[in-house]
């Protein structure tokens, strides 16, 4: 399932957005970027031969891809996540709350 949301604002204004991610998800291996816990920045497109779920956040301006369930594919259990980053239920879920947006 893909969900899209658009945050409004003034063109040319830079915003500091704080997001909180909570849920129960399986981990997935991502490559070519930088991992900090479950947060993964950039990297190559995930391999479709890996059947583990992809949880990602795509930012349009400036363009950047974030993956939200970084870890090791192939584990046979789900992990709880609850972390904050700045910059339908089927046994797994990931909730994202916008904590703040400031100019």
Secondary structure, 3 states (H helix, E strand, C coil): CCCCCCCCCCCCCCCEEEEEEEEEECCECCCCEEEECCEEEECCCCCCCCCCCCCEEEEECCEEEEECCECCCCCCCCEEEEEEECCCCCCCEEEEEEEEEEC
